[in-house]
Amino acid sequence: MDVPLWLALLAVGYLGVKLARPPWWLVAALLLGGYLVAHSILGSVVGALVK
């Protein structure tokens, strides 16, 4: 079964928010922080460390 990555992340994110009930500001901060890191010079550094 092939599931697109965006769909899997959406499902895991939805279940995480629904089950763990984190504050909305924490979810927004993580999403914004991840977006900003991915589009900066740190994105390539983090990508190299993950591999």
Secondary structure as GFF3:
##gff-version 3
##sequence-region A 1 51
A	DSSP	alpha_helix	5	20	.	.	.	ID=ss1
A	DSSP	alpha_helix	24	38	.	.	.	ID=ss2
A	DSSP	alpha_helix	41	50	.	.	.	ID=ss3
###
